[in-house]
Amino acid sequence: MTAAEISRIAGVTRATVSNWRRRHEDFPAPSGGTESSPLYDLEAVRAWLASRGHASAATPAEELRTTLRLHAQSGGGTPADLLLLVLATAARSPAELTAATRLPDADLAAHAERDAASAADAVPAADPVRFQAGDAAVLRALYACVRDEGGQAALAVLAERELEDSAASGAYQTPAPLADLLARLIPGAPARVLDPACGSGSLLAAVARRGARELYGQDNLPVQARRSAVSLMLTAPEASVTVRAADSLRADAFPDLVVDAVLCNPPYAIRDWGHDELAYDPRWAYGVPARAESELAWVQHALAHLTPGGYAALLLPPATAGRASGRRVRAELVRSGALRAVIALPVGASVPLHVGLQVWVLQRPEPGGPERKSVLFVDAAAETSSATAAASVVGRGGTAVPAARTRGAGRSASVDWPGMTARVLGVWRAFTESPDAFEGEPGVAHAADVVDLLDDVVDLTPARLVRASRAEVDPAQLSAEVDATRRSLVGAAKSLARTAGHEGWSAAGAGSAREWRTATASDLARGGALTLLRTVPEGARGRAEGGTGSGSGSGSGEQPGAGAVLTGSDIARGSAPTGDPAELRGDTAPVIAAGDVLVRAVASGDGPMTRVAGEEDAGALLGTHVHLFRPDPARLDAWFLAGFLGAEKNIAGASTGSTVLTVSPGRLRVPLLPLEEQRRYGEAFRHVHELRAEARRATGLAEETARLLAGGLTGGQLLPSKEVAEVRGAGDDSPH
């Protein structure tokens, strides 16, 4: 292991590790690497730290991550070998898992083989797993991770090494909010659901949370199929899970299966999907897909597996809606009534992040069923950008702030998932309840007649069809909306100027920055200055937390059935808690109290990393990707704590990982200052928070005002002032 990994395990800085190497002759000698980048034996370092009373500051997941890396370097087995073991150990009690970690190496390997064999029948294409005594370190770390953080946490660590999203494999996980949206687009309560390109199983997991009890999945990558099976069995233990490994188009594993719903995020732009050998396949009821139209093959594959009247929701690239080679199949889908809706998502909603994807909602026609005269089109991309510009997400204290930007979206619009989901589901439900009476929303949603769509192009792009409906906006209504937004902008600009004029700080003396002694959050927790809380996965509740003061349950105010869940995205965008308590699925979540300091567990994306809980947050449940610091008000000021915990340098020093940076809360450092001085810093940090909120609010209102004005002028609802035109024509360059 590296010196950096030693610092993470011990909860100290790299400089402290270097100091140990110089000062202590018994510090373990390097076992590899180079003189400038030495490597150390993990067990030797742990023994040395234990001899000096240094408890490990690494989480069980971090321990497993480090052990896996070292095991791979020594030629050990692959993480895929451990998938069966995750499934088997998740069903064990904390006491059984603890007992297993204490077995001798050879006995532990034999015990793990028996555990893995007990789950072999549940996972597709699972070859017998063999473990050796040399695997004991990884096995102990995995058992401990499952015991303390749950099977899903262990599965996520395994995914980082062999199952991670990558351009090379083309396997990407559907974001959880998008998976939830697709699941909620299926009307009613489907019991039997299929995902023919299931990947990690996120779509099936989303529909399982909504009550589905028979889950069928298939994926071309065997390791993904096994991962999906394990994940679904952990997520929905009461459901029947069947996952197969094969190419769904060429080798359908469920040829006779009909289900209530199909959810799918298929691979895009695949030219070698089987066009030649499948030319006479009975699934092509709407026309043989062209060689460049693999997406339309997936659409028809989904329809072929539906019961009459059943629904499918597929995530597709925008080219599917208008590419010339797919015109005939699109026309038949529209003519038959199989296509019910096309929903355009904002750029950055899912991989590929530079493309605005679309959701197609389909329904298998019923013999003798009602005639479908229209198709719903929703431009959620335009709606999201306008809603974000308007700062439609109301932050704490009534401050409106824009939504968080999706990580990696680059130049994409910000994705306000709660707002976008509510708007999309609202128009979809209104359309399904009464398609003929649906009036749509100008600029957002429009129901196009089937006859109007069946032209020479059959272009089903939502933006083109929805944009045409904007002329329906009432001019007086738009004018009033512009005036109201403009007045709000003026008020926000004045408030921003007042906040920016605050001068509650000065330069440090002597021309150098101030220095101070610091302590880690773990040290402060051990001293009783704060309590560090987290949401404990189901199955880990029986183990008492220690050392850092971490915990949950009655000791932290655990309250099953409490209000909404505060998520990391809520912290980033400053919104009220928006998470669904049902997503905790039995996890033990602390209840947030006013004055708690909340820190995002993933250091990515824009927006603040920390937040001081207000009265409006009190009673919300803590999300799984949020750390809660509960300071003793007699020893720590909450705003002072939040300001220093969220500092960029502090977050960077306490984060691990490569593509995803995970914050280790115990390693965050806080200056040791008297309470009165803390309060002065805290007041300064509160002003910084207010400045950020006011700036976002003013920016959002400025964008919304400009959008409304431009749309009204180009749509004919607003007319330019004659007086302004006359003045400009006279050569007056004064501003107006």
N, C-alpha and C positions, 0 to 999 in steps of 0.2 A: 504494500500500500504506500501511497505518497505521503509527504508531510502535510499536504492540504487535507487529505482524508484523516490523518491523525488529529489535526486541529478540529475537524468536524465531530469526530467521535468524542474527543475530550471536552469540547465546548470552549476552546480557547483560540487565540489568534495564531497565525503562522509564526509570528515573532516569538511567541511563548514556546512553541515547539523547537524553534532554532535555539532558544535559550536553554531548554532542557538538554539538547544534544551537546552543548558546550559545557554545561555545569555539572552534569551527572555522568560519571564514568560508567555506571551500570545501565545507561540508556541503551536499548537494543541497537546493535550494529546493523548497518544496511545489509540486506540479503540479496540485493540486485540493483539494477539501474546503473546510473553513472554518478560520478563525483558531484556534478552539479544538480542532478535529479535522482537522488537515491530512492530505493524502494525498501520497505521494511516488512518483516513477517507480521501478519495481523495478530496471531495469537501471542507472539512475544510482546508486542506493544500493549495488548490488552492486559497481559499479566503484569507488565511494568506499571501501567496506570492503576490497576487494582491494588498493587502493593503500596501505592501512595494515596489511596483513598479517592481516586478520581473515578466516579461513576460515569458510565457512557452517556453522553448528551445526545447521541444519535437516536432517532426513532427506529422502531423495528423495521420499517420499510427501508430506511437508509442503511441499516445493518445488512439487510438482505441484498440491497443493490450493490454494496461494496463487496460482500462475500461472493456474489455471482460473478462480478468482474474478475476478482482474483482467481476464482475457480476456473473461469474460462481461459485465463492466461496460462494456467497450469495444465490445460488439456482436458478439463473435466467435461461432463455432459452438457447438453444444451438446455436452456430454460423450458423447451417444449416437453422434456422428460418429466418436468415437475408439475405439469398441468393436472394430471390425474391426482397427484398428491394434494394439490390445493383443494380439489373437489372433495376428496376423502376427509382431509383434516378439518374442513369447515363444519363438518357434522359432529366433530368431537368436542367435548367439554373443555374449558380452560384447564381443569385439573389433569385431564388426560394428555393434553398437549404439553403441559409443563413436565409431566412425568416422562414423556418421550424425549424431551430435550436433555434429560439427565442420564439417558442410557449411554453405555459405552459405545464407541464409534461403530464397531461391527454389529452390535445389537440394534443400534439406531438404523443402520442401513437395512437390516432384515425387517425391522418393524415398518419402515417406510415402504419397502417392497410390498408387504402385505396390505398396507393401506391403499397403495396405488392399484393393486390388483382388485381390491374390493369395488373400485369405481370404473374398471375397464369397460364393462358392458355399456356404460352410460355415454361414452365418448366415441365418436366415429373414428374408425381406422386407428384404434389405439393399439400399438404394438406392446408386448410385454416390456415393462420397465425394470432395469436392473441397477441397483445402487451398490457402491463399494464403500468400505470404511473411509476411503479418501473423500467421499462426498459428505461426510458427517457435518462439516462446518456449514455447508449450504443447507442441509436438511434441518439443522438446529435453527438457523436463521429463518427458514421458511415456517417452521412450526411456531416460532415465537411471533412472527409477523401475523400469521393467521390468528393466533391467540389474542394478540393485543390490538390489531387493527382490522381484522376480518379478512375473509377470503378475497374480496374484491381488491383490497389494497395489495395483497400478494400477487394477484393476477396482473395488476397494473405494472408492478415492478418487472415481472416476467415479460410483459409486452414491450417494455422499453428496450429489451435486448434482442429479442428474436421476432416479436410480432409488431414492432413499432410501425407507425404510419411512415411510408417512404415512397418516394417517386419511383424507386426501382421496382417495387412490387405492385405499385398502383393501388395499394390497400389503404384506405383512409377511413377513419371512424366518423360517422355522422354526428355532428354536434348534438348534445342532449336537448337543447331547446328546439332544434329543427326536428329531431326524432319525435319529440312530444307533439309538435304541430302536425306532423304527418299522421300520427296515431289518432289525434283528435279530429282530423278531417273525415275519419270513417264514422258514419252515422251509427247510432245504436250502440250495442254492446257485443261485438263479434266474439265468438267463443273459439273458433278455429282460424288461425292466421298463418300465412306463409310468407317468408322472405326468401326468394330464390337466389339472392346474392347477399347473404346475411353478414359477411365480414365478422365483426366483433360481436354482433347480436344486439346492437343498440336500438334498432327499430323494433325488434321483437320484445326487448325489455320494456320499451315505452308502452307498447300495447298490452303487455302483461300487467303493468301497473294500472291499467284501465279495466282489468278484469278478464282478459283472454286466458283460457285454460288449456288450450292445445296449441303448441307452438312448433312450427315446422320451418327448418332452415336448410339451406344448401349453399356451399361456397366452393369455388374451384381450388382454393388453397387448403390443403388438409390441415395445416397448422391453424389457419383461421377458423375452420370448422370446429376443431377441437376447442379452441379458445371460446368460440361462441357457445358451444354446448356447456362448458364449465361455467361461463359467466351467467347464462340463463338459468342454470340449475341453482346458482347461488342467489340470483335476483328473485326468482319465482319458484321456490322449492315446492309449492303446491301445484304447479302446472306440469303438464305432460310435455316433455321436450324431446323432439326428434330432429337431429341435425345430420346431414350427409355431406360427404366430400366428393364433388364431381362438378363438371361443367353443366349448368342447368339447361342451356340451350341445346347442347349436343347430347347430353346424357341425363335427362330429367330423372331424378331419383324418386319422384312422386307422380308418375304418369297418370294415375287414376285418381289422384287426390283433388277434391273440390273443397274449397274453404269459404268462410264468410268474408274474408278480407285478405288482400295482398298488400304488403308494404315493401318497397324496394328502392335502393339507391344503387342502380346497376353501374358497371364500368362503362365509360364513355369512349366514343370514337374507336371502337374495335372493328377493324376491317376483316380480321380472320375469325369471324364468329360462327362460321358454318354455313354460309350462304349457299354454296354449291350442293353439299350433301343434304341440306334441309329444304331444298326447293319445293318438295311436295309434302311438307309437314302439315298435318291437319290443324296445327295451331294457327296457321296464317288465314284465319277466316275473313280478315279485312284486306287481304292482299299480300303478296310475297314482298317482304322488305328488301329494299335495294342493298347492294353490298355495303354502301356507306351508311346504312340506316340500322345499325345494330340496336339502337335505342327503341325503334319501332318493333323490332323483334321481341325485346323485353316487354314492351307494352302488350303485345298480343299473347305472349307467354303468361303474363299475369291474368289477362282476361280469360284465358283457357282454363285456369285453375279456380275460377270463381263460380259459386252457385248463381243461378239466375237472380238478379237483383243485388248481388254482392258487389262491394266497392274495392277499388285499388287506388293507392296513392304512390306515385313514382317521382323521384327526383331526377330531372333530366336537364341536359344542356339546352340553351336557348335556340341553337341551330335546328333542333328537332321540330320547332314550331314553324319554320319557314323554308327549310332546305328543299330545293326543287325536286330532288330524287324521292322525297317522301310524300309528295303531293297526293298521289292516288290513295295511299293508305290513310293519310289524314282525312281526306274527303270521305272515305267510307266510315271512319270512326265518328265523324260528325254526323253524316247522313243516318247512320244506324242508331244514333243516340248514345253510343258507348262513351263518348267523351262528355264529361259533365262540367269540368272547370279547368282552367289553366291559370296558375298563380305565379307571377314574376316576383322573385326574391331579390333583395338588395345584393350588390356585389360584396363579397366577403362573408356571406352567410354560411358557406361551406366550401371545401376544396373542390375545384380550383378557385382560389380566393380572388382571382382577377376577373372572374366571369359571374354574371348575374344568373343563377340557375332558375329553373322553373319547376313547379310542382304540378303534375297532371293528375287530376282526379277522374277516375273512370268507373263506370257501372255496367256490369254485364246485362244486356237487354233481357227482359223477361218475355217469353212468348205470350202474346195477347196483352202485354203491359201497356201503360200509358205512353202516348206519343210525346217525345221530347223535342220541343220546338226551339230551344235556345241553349246556349253554352255560356257559362259564367266566366268572365275575365277579370282578374284582380291584379292591379299594378302595385303590389306591396313595396316594390323598390322605390317608386315615387312617393308613396305614402310614408315610408320610413324616413326618407331624407327630409321631407317636409315636416313631419312630426318632430324629428330631431332638431331641425332648424328652429322650430317653434318652441323648443325646450319643453316638450310635452311631458317629460318625466319630472315630477315635482320632487324636489329634494327636501332635506330636513329643514324645518323651520319655514316651509312654504317656498323655498327657493327653487326655481325651475332650472334644471340643468340638462344638458344633452346626454344621450345614452352613451354607453361605453363602446369604444371601437373594437371590433373583433380583431384579435391578435393576428397579425400577418396580413390584414386586409389592404395595407398599403394605402392607395388612393381611394379606397372604397368608402361608401357611405357607412355611417355608424349604424349598428343593428340594435334597435330597441326591441328585444325579443318579447317582453310582456305586452308592450303596446301593439307591436305588429301581429302577434298571435291573437290578441283580442279582436283587432279589426278584421283580420282575415276570417276568423271563425264566425264573427258577427254577420258578415255579408254572406258567407257560405250557408249558414243556417237559415238566414232569411230567404236565400234563393231556393234551398231544398224544400222549405216549408210551402212556398208558393211561387214556383218558377214563372208562371204567367203574369203574376201581379208584381214581380220584383221590379223596382224602379231604379235600382243602382245608386251609386254615389258618384257624381261628376268628378272626373279626375282620379278616381280610386277603383271603382267597380262598375262593370257594365255587362248586361246580359245581351249577347248578340244573337239575332235570329239565325237559325240554321241555314235558311235560304240565302242570307246575306254573306255567309261564310263560304259557300260553295261556288267560288269564282275560279278563275284560271290558276290562281296561286295557292289558295287555301292557306293563307298566312294566319297563324294562330298566335302571333306575338301579342301579349296583353297590352304593352305600351301603345301600340298602334291603334288598337280598338278602344282602349280606355281614354286615350287622349282626345279622340273625336267627341267624347261625351262631355268635355269641359265647357263647350259652348252652351250647355244647359244651365249653367250657374246663373242665378238671378243677379243682375247688375247692382241693384240696391243692396242686396245682402253682401255681395263681395265688397262694395264700397264701405259698408259699415264695418266689415271685418278688417279691412285695411286700416281704417281710422283707429279702431281699438288696438290693433297690434302696434301701430305707429306710436300711439300714446304710451303704451307699455314700454316701448323701446326708449322713448324719451325719459321716462321715469327710471328705467334700468341704467341708462347712461349717467344720469345724475347720481344715482346711488353708487355706481362704480367709481365716479369721480370722488365722492366723499370717502369711500373706503380706501381708494388709492392714496388719498391725501393724508392718511394716518401716518404719524412719524413716531412710532413707539420703539425705535431702536437707534443705535449709534455705532460708529466704528470702534473696534477693539483698540485699546491703547498700545503704545510702544511699537506700532507698526507691524504687529504679528498677531496671528489668530490665537484665541484663548485655548488653553489645554486643560483637561480635567481627568480625574480618575473615573473609570467606568466599571460597571459590574454587568454580568450577563443576566438575562431574565431568569435563568435557572438559579443563579445565586440569590437574586432578590426574592424568588419564590421560596427558596429554602430558608431565607431569613424572615419570611412572613410579610414582606412588604407588598406582595401581590400574589394572586392565585392565577395559575394558568389553566384554562379549561378548554376542552375540545369535545366534539361530538364523537361518541364511542360507537363503532359498528356493532350491530347485533351479533351476539356470540362472544363478545369480549367483555360483557358487563360483569362477569363474575370475578374479574381480576382487579384487585385494589391497586390504584395508582400510587406511586410514591416518588420520592426524590424531588421532583420539580413542582409538586403540588398540582399536577394535572389530575383531572378527574371529571366525573359527571355524576348522574344519578341524583339522589336526594341531597348529597353534599354540595351540589352546585345548583340546586333549584330545578332539577329536571322535572318537567311537567308535560307528560304525554297529552297530546290533543290540544296544545296551546295554539297560538295564532300562526301567522305566516312565518316563513323561514327567511332569515337574512343571509344573503349569498355574497360571494366575492364580487359579483357584478354589481350588486346594490351598493357596495362600498365604492367601487370604481366610478359609478355614475351619480352617486349621492341620492339614490332613490329610496323610498320606503321599502321595507322587506317585501319581496315579490315571490320568494320560493314557495313551492307547494309542499306542505307537511307530509303528504303521501309519499314523496320521493325519499324521505328518510327511511321508510320501510322497516320500522322497528328499531332503528338506531336510537341510542339514548342521547338526546340533545339537551344541553344546558339552556335555561331560559335567560335571555338577556335582560340586564337591569340598567337603569340610567346611570351613567358614569363609567360603564365598562368601556374598555378600549379594544377595538376590533381590528384585526390585521388579516389581510388577504393571504391565503396560504400559497398562492401561485403568483410569482413576481413577473407578470407579463401584461401587456396591454397598457393603454393610457389610463389616466385618472389616479387619484390618491390611493395609497396602499393602506392607510389607516383611517379610523373614524372613531369619534367619541359618541357613544350611544346617548341619545336624548330620551325624553319622556315618550316621544312617539315610537321609539324602538323597544321600549320596555314591554316585556311579555312575548316578544318574538323568539322563535327557536334559532339556535346557532346552526348555520349551514355546515356541511361536511368539509368545505374548503375555506374555513375561516377559523382563526385562532382568537380566543377571548382572553384578555388580560384584565383581571379585576383588582385594581389597586386599593390598598388601604389608604383612605383619604387623609389619615393622620400622618402618613409617611410619604405618599406620592400624589402629585397633582395629575389628574387625568389628561389634561391638554398638553402638559409638559411631556408626559409619557408617550402620548400619541405622536407628538412632533418628532421626538428623537427615534422612536421605533420605526417611523415611516421614512426616515432619511435615506436617500438613495445609496449612500455608502454603507449604511448599516444593513439595509436589505440585501445589497450585493454580497456583503461579507457573510451573511447568514443563509445564503441560498445555495442549493446544490442542483445538479442536473445540467443538461446541455440545451436541448430544444425547449424543455419545460423546466423553469427554475422554481424549485419548491423551497419555501421559507422554513427554516428550522427555528421555531419560536424561542427555544431555550438559549440560542446563540446570539440573539439580538442584544445589543449593549445599550446601557442607559448611564448617563453621567450621575455621579454621586454628589448632589447639591442639597443645601438646606431647603426646607419646605417653602420658606418665604421667597427664596430665589427661584425655585421651581415655578411658583405661581406667576412671577414676572415673565418667565419664558412661556408659560402656558398661555398667558394673555396675548403675547406676541403671536404664538402659533394659532390662537383663535382668530386673530385678525388676518393671518395668512389664509386660513380656511375661508373666511368671509370674502376676501379678495378673489380667490379662485372661483367661488360660487357666483359672485356678481359678474365676473368676467364671462363665465360660461352663459349665464342668463342673458347678458347683453348681446353676446355673439349670436346666440340662437335666435333672439328676437330680430336682430338685424337681418339674418338670413331669411327668416320667415317674411319680414316686411318686403324685402326685395323679391322674394318668390311670388308673393301675392300681387305685387305691382306689375311684375313682368308678365305673369299669367293673365292678369286682367287686361292689360294693354294689348297683348297678342290675341286674346280671346274675344276682344270686342266689348267686354263689359265696362272697361274704363277708357276714358278719352283724355288725351293730353290737354292741359290748360291752354286756352287761346292766348291768355295774357302772357304766359311764359314764352310761347312761340313768337309773339310779336316783339317782346323785349329782346330775345335772342336774334331775331331777324334785323333788329335795329343796331346790332353790334354791341349790346351791353354785355360785358363779360362778368358782371357782378354775380356772386353766388345766390342761388335761390333754394 
